[in-house]
Amino acid sequence: MEDISKDVAALERQLYEVHKGFEQYFLGNERQWPEAEREALRKKINSLRDRARLISTANKFRLNTLHQRFISYDQMWTRTLKQIEEGTYHRDVMKAKRKAAKAQAEAAAAPPKVEQATPAAEAAPAKREAPKPRPAAGSPVGDDHLKRVFDTYVLARRRTGESTRVSLDSLSKQLQERAANIVAKHGCNSVEFKVVIKDGKALIKAQPKKD
């Protein structure tokens, strides 16, 4: 029988490191989740399991236990990434609430803005200004949303076998321009982007929002 005790122990340590990496990403301490490390670990575990007939009963039990732990973690990672993408992850929801509360408090505490009138303006009759149109170059998509779309898009391209050499700045610029066109066309307030896989290709779909 083949002795794979050291290999299993190494994979257990690797699983711990990958799990810690995901936890740091979910806590907001890392900008990118350890996707490459996760896939490398998956391949190593499957490679050992393919040699199951050559493994002793004790090591086979350890390997199966490790495999089940990986599956459990993997499902949790995927579920949490989806929640982050959809904006329903607890950390993101609480962060958004704190940001909104802070903005509201700052607005309430800020003194009213008063513009100094010139003599000519004082003598002129008051005119009611027409509402200014929404600028075409506005930002109907938040930076946080663009970052989540970028991360999900890269992950989707990796899964479909497409190149992952995608620039965050370039993609963000394209999506902002696309969102501005959608806002001008549909008269909506914002745009939400979602990553989907269709016909083996990763795509980004846009949806106008009125809120």
Secondary structure, DSSP 8 states (H G I E B T S, - for coil): -B--HHHHHHHHHHHHHHHHHHHHHHTTS-SS--HHHHHHHHHHHHHHHTTGGGB-HHHHHHHHHHHHHHHHHHHHHHHHHHHHHHT-SHHHHHHHHHHHHHHHHHHHHS--------HHHHHS-----------TT---S-HHHHHHHHHHHHHHHHHHT------HHHHHHHHHHHHHHHHHHH--SEEEEEEEEETTEEEEEEEEE--
